[in-house]
């Protein structure tokens, strides 16, 4: 079976793998790329494009709940 290919979303490096378990930092090629991406979230360079509605956030009516 041929190996699967994916490009690291941070640096573009090609990753070859049989299963996701083969790449502990999936979908990134390394801890460095994973942490650079995380830092971009912390620095608010990435944003969720839409407001989350109360209903979508799990705040639903539960029978018997106060």
C-alpha positions, 0 to 999 in steps of 0.5 A, a space after each residue: 500500500 502506498 504511503 499517504 501524503 500531506 503537507 504541513 499546514 505551517 511550513 509546507 513540508 511533505 509528510 509521508 505516513 501509513 497511519 496518523 499514529 506514525 506522525 505524533 505531531 499530525 498534521 504538522 511535521 514537527 513540534 516547532 510547526 505545531 507550536 508556531 501555529 498555537 502561538 498564532 492562535 494565542 496572538 489572535 492572528 487566527 480567528 473563528 469567522 462567525 459568532 457562535 450562537 448560544 444553541 451551538 455552544 451546548 446551552 440547550 434546554 435539559 429536562 429537569 435542569 434548574 
